C-alpha cells in the first residue's frame, strides 16, 4: 500500500478520468483494521450515456467479431497476467479487513473464474456465435429444417457489485460476458472500490483486451441505469431491497432489459436426523458452520445464517460450535495467529450490531467473542467477534427467518423431523445455498428433492467428499450461482448457461443447405459436394463444410458377424444365437452396431499418410436400422464442423479438430447408422 491516499479514477472510453473535485469534497475510504485513509472516492457526475455508447459501438464491435476460441484464449492470457500480479492485490486487500485466506478466495478465486471460462471455449465452436442443441426436421421430405442460434447481444453488460468481493465479484461476471462477446461497465461498491480499481489498472496495462471491452465507474453513479435499452444486460449483487429498487427502474421495465439479481439470503445448514456425536458428519458440520461464520468475517452472500439440528442434538452442537469458535483469534490479519479480520468499515459494524439486536428480540445469545483484537484496537478497526444465537421454537420465529446480520452471526435452531427441517429451511423464502450434512442416502434424497425448489444450490457433505469439497460458501464457475425468491431469482455463471445469458437465442428456419451455410455446421439433408482429393488428404484449412466422400460398398456376411463377436468378445444373443430371437424385434442374426461403425471407418479411411493425425473420439452415434447378413452398406463422410487449436508450444504442430458426419446406408438408401467423429488434422501453414 502507498502511504499517500490514492484518488480513485474512472476508466471510461479507454481513458482514465481523474477527479475534478477538491480533496475535501471527496470521500475518504478507511483501512478496516487500523482506520487510516486508504483512498479517496470522487463524487463527480459520470457521463454514463457516452460510456454506454462507446461500449456498444467500440467494445461490442471488437468482441463480437472474435470467435469463441479467440475470446477464450484472451481470457487465459488475462488470467495468467493477473496471477503474476496477485501479491500486489493481496497487499491492498488487507485494507478491506481480509485475512490471507479471505483474500485468496477473492483474488485467486476471481482469477480462477477467468481460467475456467477460458477452458469452456472447448465446448463451443470456432465461430463468433453458438448453436443451441441440434437441428430440428420440420418437414416430411427433409427440405425444411430449424435450428437455434445464439449471437452476442449488441449492447453492454452493466455489473453493479457488492463490497465483500471486490475482485471475485467483478471477474466472475466479466469472464462470462467476455466469452459471450459482450463488453462490460463495472460499478463496484464504494467501500472496497480501491481494490477493484487496482485490478482494472492491471487489466488495462496488460493490453490483452480489445478497446471498449471494460469500463469502470468508481463512485455513486446513481444514473447508471438511465440509458440501458433492449440490447443490454444488467447484473446486481447486494441487498434484496436495493435490488428491487434497481429492477423497477423505468428503463429496465420499458425495454425488457434482462436483470440478473444475486441478493443476500438467509442460507442454512442442516444436520441430518441420523447423525450422532462422534460420527464424521457431526464434526464436519461443526467445522463447516464455524468456517462460514468466520471466513470474510461472515461477509458472504452465501454464509450460513441459520443452523438447524435435530432437537436432541441442540446442546451437543452448541457446545461443540462454541468450542470451535473460541479457537478463532480476532485481530490484524498480519499479526501472528490471527484467523479472522474485521468488517469492511464502521458503518457495516453498526449495521450488524443493529441486526443482532433485532434477532435478540426472539433469540438469545449463547456466545459472543468480546476479547480485544490482536494487534489492533476496537476504536480504529471495524471488529466484531463471532456471535452465536439460539432460538428453541423456530416455527414461531419471524425475525430469525427474515433478518440477516451480514457478519459473523448465526442462529442455532432445532427441528423435530426431516419434513420440518425442509419447512424451516424454506422459511428463508429462497436462498443461494443450503447444506445438508448426512451419510444417510435416504435422508439426503428426501431432503434435496423437497428443498431444491427454494434453493439455488445444495451442498451434500459427508465423509466421502469432505476432503475435496469446496464447501458451503464456494460457488463454482461451471455451476449456476443464484437462487429463487429472496435470493433474487437469478443465475450467474453456470458454465454455458451463464454465457447464453449474454446472447440472443433466435430460431432459424430454411433448407438444410441454407441452415448449414448460416451455422457453419453441416445439417443432414444439406448439399454434399464430392471431395477431391479425399478428405483425409486435405489439410485443415482446405476442408470445406459439406464436402463429402462417398465410399465403396460392402455386403455384410454371417462370417463378419461371427468374426467380430470373437474379436470383440461381444456374444450378445441377438448376434450369435438365432434360436433365441423369438419375441424380439429381430427376424434373424443381426450385425453388431459397433461392427457397423468399425466397417464404416474401414470404408471411409484413406490409408495413405496425410494431414489426418489421429481419431479424437466419437461425439454421438446411433444405430437406426437392423442390418442382417446379405445387406449391402456404404458410407457418406461429410465435413460437419471445424475448430482451430492453438499451439501449446513453438514446437507443437499447428492443427485443428474436424468433426465429420458419418452416415451408413443400406441398399435401399435408408440410414442404418449415423455418428459424429472427431479427428485431429494438421494445418498446411505451420508458421506461428
N, C-alpha and C positions, 0 to 999 in steps of 0.2 A: 504493500500500500504506500501511496505517496503521502508525504507529510502535509502538503498543501491540498485543501479540498478541491476536487475537480468539478468544474461546472459542466454538467451533462449537456449533451448536444443531441439534436435530432439528426437523423440521416434521411434526407428527402431528395428525391430526383437526382440520386447519385452524388450528393454533396452533403458534407457535414455542416449543419446550420447552428452556429453558436447563439447563445442567448443575447438579446439586446437589453435585458433588464440589468439594473444595478445590483450589486452584491446584496444589499439589504432588502431588495424586493424578491429575492429568490428564497426557496425553502431549503433549510439545512436537513440533510439526511444523516442521522447519527448512528454511531457504532453501537450495535446491540449489546455488546459486552461492557464497554468502557465509557460509552456516552460521548465520545469525541466525534467531531464532524468528519464525515467520510466524503461527502459530495454535496453539491448544491443543485437543486432542481429548478429550472427556469419555469416561469409562468406565462411564457409567450403564447399568443394565439397561433395556432398551426394552420397552414394553408392545406387543409385536408383535400380540398377539391383538386388542386394541382397535383398532389401526391397520387391521388387515385387515377387521374388522367394519365400521369406518367406510367403508373403501374400497368394500366390497360394497354397503352399504346406502345410502350417500350418493353417493359418486363414481360408482359404476356406474349407479345410477338416473338421475343427472343427465346422463351421457354417452350412454347407450343410447337415450334418447328423442330425441336430436338426429339430424337426417338427415346423410348423408354430406356434403351441401353445406354445412350449418351447421358441421360439425366441420372441414371443410376451410378455411372462412373463418376459423374460430377459430385454426387453425394459422398461416394467413397473417398475421393480426393479431399473433400472438405473435412470429412471425419478425421482423416489422418492428420491434416493440418491442425485442427483444433486439439487433437490429442497431444500433439507435440507442444502445445502451449498450455496444457492443463494446469501446471504448477502456478502459473500467473493467476489463473482463475481461483485456485484453491486459496491463494493468499488473500484475495479480495473477498472470497466467500466467508471468511472468518468474521467479517464485519456484520454479516447477517445473523450472527449468533450460532452458526452451524459448527458442529464438530467435523473432524476429518471424514468420518463415516457418513455424516449427513451430506457433506459436500460431494462425496463420491457418488451418492445417489443422484444428486442434482447435475453434477458436471459430467462424470463419465457415463451416468445413465442417459443423459441427454445425447451425448456423442454416440452412445450405443444405438440410439434410435436411428441416427444417420447411417450407421453401418448396416443395421437390419434392413432399412428400406433400400439401401444400395444393393443388397443381396436379393431383394424382392424383384429386382428388374428381370431376373432369370425366369420369372413366371409370366412375363409379358413378351410380346413380340418385338421386332426391330422396327417399330413404326411409332409415329407420334401419338397414335390413338390405340385403343384396346378393343378387343372383341369380348362380348359378354355371352358366354355359352356357345352352343353350336348352331349351325344353320338349321332352318326350320322349313321342311317342304310344305308348300301351300297349294299345290295342285296335283291332280292325279297323274298327269303325264310328266311332271317334274320340271316344267319350263318356268315355273313361278315359285320363288323361294323368298324367305325372310331371314333376317339376322338382326342382332342388336349390336350397335357400335357405340363406343364411349369416346367422346372427344373432350379435350380440356375446355373448361368454361373460359369465356373470353374476358373475364373480369379479374378481380383480385381477392385474395383471402385476407380478411382482417381478423387478426388474433388479439383479443383482449385478455390478458393473462393475469394470474394471481401472484401474490408476493412470495409465496412459500417455496416455489421452484423457479427462480429467475432464469436458469439455463435450460433445464429439462422442459419446463413449461413452454418455452419457445421452440426448442429443437424437436420436441415430439410432434409439433404441428407442422412446422415448415418442411420437415423431411417428407411429409405426406403430400403437401400441396406442390412442392417442387417436383417430386416424382411424377405427379399428375400433369405437370406442365403449367402451373399457375403461380404467379408471384405473390408475395406477402407484404402486408404492412403490419408490423408488430407494435402493439401498445402494452408494454409491461406495467405492472403495478408500481407506483412511485416509490414505495418503501425500499425496494431492492433493485431498482432500475439501473443502478450503477454497475451491477454485475452483468446484467443483460447487455448494457451498452459496451462493456469491455469485450464481450464475446462477439458482438456485431462488428466492433472495430477489427477484430481478427478475421472475421468472415470477409470483410471488405478488403483488408490488406492482402488476403490470400489471392485475390483476383481470379478466383475459381468460378464464381457465379457470373452469368451474363448481366449486363446493365439492367437495372429495374427489377431484379429478382427479389430484392428485400429492401424495405424502408423501415425506419424506426422512429417512433414518437415517444420521447421521454417527457412526460408531463400530463396535465389533466386531459386535454383534447376531448372536451365534452361534446364536440360536434362531429366526432369520428364516424358516426353512422348517418349523418345528414346527406351524404352523397352516394350511398350504396344504391345499386339497381339490380335488375334481374340477372346480370352477368356475374354477380359477386357471391361470396360465401363469407359468413361471419361465424367465428367461434368465440365462446366466452367461458372462462374458468373463474369461479368465485362464489359469492353467496347467492342463494336462490332468489333472495329479494332483489338484488341488483340485476341478476339475470333476467328476471321477469320484466323489470323496467326497460332494459335494453331490447328485449324481444318484442315489446309492444311499440317500439319506435315506428312512426307512420311510414317511413321509407321501407322498413322491413316488411310491414304488412301490405303496403300498396304494391310492392314489386315482388312479393312472394320470395324474398331472399332466404335461402337456407340458413338457419340459425342453429348451430350446434352448441348446446349448453352442458357444461360439466359443473354441477353445483355441489357444494359441501353437503354431505349427508350423514345421517346417524347410523353409520356402519356398525355391524355387530359381529361378535364371536360367540359361538355356541359350543359347549362341551357336550358330547354325545351322552345319552342316558345310560349306556352300558360301560362307560369309562369309570375306573376306580382309582383312588390314590395308589401310587406305586406302578400303575400302567405307564408305558412310554407316552401315551397320548395325554395323560394328566400333566406330565412335566412339559410336554410340547405346548400344551395350551397355555400354561402359566408363562412360559418363555415368550410365546408369540404375543400375548396380551401386554406383557411388560415392554417388549420391543415396540409395539405400536403406540404405547403411551409415551415413550421417551425419545424415539427417533425423531429428528427435526423438532424436538420439544413438543411433540404432538401436533405440529402444524402441517398436517397432511389431510387432503380431502378424503383419503381412504382410511384414515386412522380409526381404530376401534373405539367407539364411544359408549357402546352398550355391551355388557358381558353377561351372557345367560348360561346358567349352570343348573343341573338337577338340584331340587330343594335340599336333599340330604347332603349335598357337597358344598353348600354355601360357606360354611365355616372353614372346612379344609382348603378350599380355593382362596378364600380371603386371607388366611394365614400364609399360604404359600406365595400369594401375589405380593403381599406386604413385605415378606422376607426378600423377595426378588427386587422389589422397588427400593428397598433400603440399601441395596448394593450399587445403586446408581448415584455416582458422585456428580454434583451440580457445580458449574463454575465456568471459568475461562477455558475453552477447548484446548488452548495451548499450554495449559498447566498439566502437570503430571497426574495421571489417574482420572482426569475428568472425562465423563462419558455422556454428559448432557449439557448443552449450552443454554442460550437464552431465547426468549421470544424475539420477534423481529424488532419491536420497539415498545416504548412505554404505553402508547395508545392501545396496542394489542394486548398488553398485560392487563390494563384496566378493563378492557372488554371481557377478557377471560374471567377475571375476578367477579365481574358483574354476572356473568353466566353461571358461575359456580354458586353464587348467592341465590340465583333463581332456582337452580337444581336442588339446593339445600332446603327449599320450601317443601319438598316432598321426599327427599332422600337425606341421609345423614352421612357425614364424612367419617370414614374409618381409618384414613391415613392421609397425611399431608406432610411433605418434607419441608420444614421451615428452617433448616440449617443454612448458615450463610454460605454464599457461593465461594468456591475455592479460587483464589487469585483475582477476585473481583468484588464489587460491592452491589448490594441491592439498590442503593440510591442511584448509581450511574447506569447499571445494567438492567435489562428487562427480564429479570429472572422470576420464575415461578416453579416450585417443586412439584413432582408428581403427586397427583391428588386422586384418591380412590373413594368413591361414594358407594353407598349401599341402599337399595330400595327393596323391601321384602314383599311388596304387594304390587308387582308391575302391571297387572291388568287394570288397576285403578290409577296408575300413574298417567300424567299428562305431559308434564314438562320433561320427564326423562326420555320421552319418545319424540320430543319436539324441539327442545333447547340444546344447541350444540356449543360447548365451550371449546373453542379452537386452540387447544393447548394440551398439556399432559394430563388430561382429565378423562376418567371413565367411570361408569356406574355399574356395579355388580347387582344382578337380579336373578331370582330363581324361576324355574319352570317345573310343572308337575309331570308332563308327558311330552312326547315328541310333537304332537299336534299343537300343544300350547307353545312350544318353542318356536314353531313356524309362525304362529299368530303373533307372538311378541316381536319376532324379527321383522315381520311385515308392518307392525305398528309405526315403524320409521317412515312409512309412506313412500318407499322407494329408496334404494341405496346403491352406491357404486360397487360395494363389495361386502360380502359376509363370509365368515369362515366357519366351517363345521369340522370339529376335531373328533375323530372316531375311527376305530378299526373295524367296526361292525358294518358290513356291506348293506344289510337290510335297512339299518338306520340311515345310512348315508343316502341310499337310493330314495327312500321315502322323503327325507328332508329336502334333497335337491329338487325333486320333481314338484314338490309343493311350494318351495320358497323361490324357485327360479323366476317366476313372473314378476317378482318385486325386487330383484337384484340384478345388477349388470354383470357381476362376476361372482362365482362361488369357489372359494378355495377349500378343498377337502384335504385335511392334513392328518397324516398318520405316520407310523414308524417306517413305512415302506418308502415314502417320498421325502421325508424330513431333511435328509442330508443334501438334497438338491433342490428342494422347494425354494422359490424366490420369496415366499411369504405373503401374508395377507395384503400388505400395503404396496406391492410392487406390480403395477400394470406392465404388461409386456407388449412390445410393439406390434406383434403379429396377432394379438388378441384384442377384441374390442374393449375400449375403456369408456365407460359411461354407465348410465343406469336410468331406470324409469322414475316417474313421479318426482319427488323432491330432488332427486339426483340430476334432474334436468331433461331426461328423455332423449339424450343424445348418445352418439357413439364416436369416440375419437380413435384414431389408429385402426387396429383391426386388420392389418395386412392389406390385401387387395380391396377389402371392403372400405377401408379408410381412403384409399386412393380414389375409388369410384365416387366418393362424396364430393370431389372437386371436378367431376366430369359430368357431361350431359349424356344420358343414355337415350339413344334415338333408334327407333325401329326402321330398318330399311327393307324395301321390297323390290324385286325385279327378277330378271332371268338369272340363272346360276352363273353365266359368264359375266354379266354386269356386276353382280354382287361380289364375284371373285376379284374383279378389277378394282372395286371400291375398297374391299377389305384387305387386299394383298394376301388372301388366303383362298386356296382353291376350294370351290364348292362343288360337291358331287352333282354331276349333270352338266357342268360347265364345259366349254370348248376345250378339247385336248389336242395339242399340236405335237405331232410325232417328232421326237428329238433326233437331232443329227449333229454331232455324233451321239453315241449312247450317253445317257445321263451320268453314268459312272465314269465317263471320260471327260467330263466338263468340270472346270474349276468353279468355285463358289460364285464368283462374280458373273459367270456366264449362264448359270442356271436361271430359267425363267418360270414363273408361276404358270402352271397349266401345261407345261411341256411334258411329254409322256413317252414312255417306252411300252410298246405292245409286244408281248413275248410270244415265243412259240408255245404250242400246246402239248399237254401230256395226258395220256389216258391212265386213270388210276386202276391198279390191279389188286387182287387179293394178296399177292406177294408183297406189294407195297405196304399194305396194312399189317401183315404178319411181321415183316422185317422191322417196321417202325415200332411195333409193340415190343419186339425183342431188344431193339436198341434202346428204347426209352424206358422200358420196364413197365409201361402202361398197358396192363392186361384187363382193362375195364371190359365187362361182359359184352357191351354193345359192339366192341371192336373185334372180339375173338370168339364169341360163343353164340352162334346163330340159334341154338336151341333155347336160349333164354330171352328171346325177343317178344314172346307173346305178351300182350298187354302194354307194350311200349309204343312209342310213336314211330319206331323204325321198322322198315319192311325187309331189312337184310343187314348183313355186316356193314358197318359204317366206318368211313375213314376218320382217323383222329383229327381233331381241329388243329392240333399243333403240327401234325404231318402236313396239313394244307399250308400252314404258314411257312414251314421249312421248305416245302416244294415250291412255294411262291418265290422264296429267296433264291432257290436254285434256278428258277426260270428268269428272274429279272436281273440277277447279278451279272455284271460283265467281269469275268475273272482276271483280265489283264490288269497290271499295275496302273494306277491312275490317281486322280486327286482325292478319291474317297479314302479316308484314313481309317475309319472304323465305324461299326454299328454302335450307336449311342443308346439304343433302347427302343422299346415299344410303348407308345403313349396310350394307344387304345387298340383293341382287337375284338371282333365279333364274328361268330360263325352263323351265317344267316340261312343255310340250307344244307340238309344232309347230303353227303357225297358217297355214292356206292361204287363198288367195282364196276368198271365199264364206262364211268363218266369221264368226259374229256374236259380238262380245265386249262385255262390260260389266265394271264395276269396283265393288268394295266398299271404301270408305275408312274405316278404323276407328282411333279413338284408342287407341294402344298404351301409351305412357308419357309422363309429363310431368316436366320438370326446371326448376325456377325458377332464374333467374340473378340475381346481384347487380348493382346498378347500378355502373358504373365511375366515375361522377361524378354530382354532383347534377343535372346537365343531361341525363344519359342517360335513355333510355326504359326504364321497368320492363317486363320481358319474360321469357319462358321458352322453352325448347326443347320442342317437342312431337314425339314420334315417332308417325308414322302407319303402320299396317299396310295395305299395298295388295295386294289380290288381284284379278287379272283372270281372268275365267272365260269359257268359250265357251257356245254354245247348248245344249250337253249338260250344263252345270253343272260341268264339270271345270275345274280351275285350269290356266291356261296361263302365268301369270307371277305371282310374288309378290315383294314388296320392302318394305323399311322405309325410309321417307323421313323426313327431319328438317326441321322448319320452325321459324322464329323467330316467336313470336306475342306480340303486345302484351298487357299486363295492363290490365284495366279500371281498377284502382286505381293511379294514377301518383304517389301520395304515398310518401315515404321510409318 
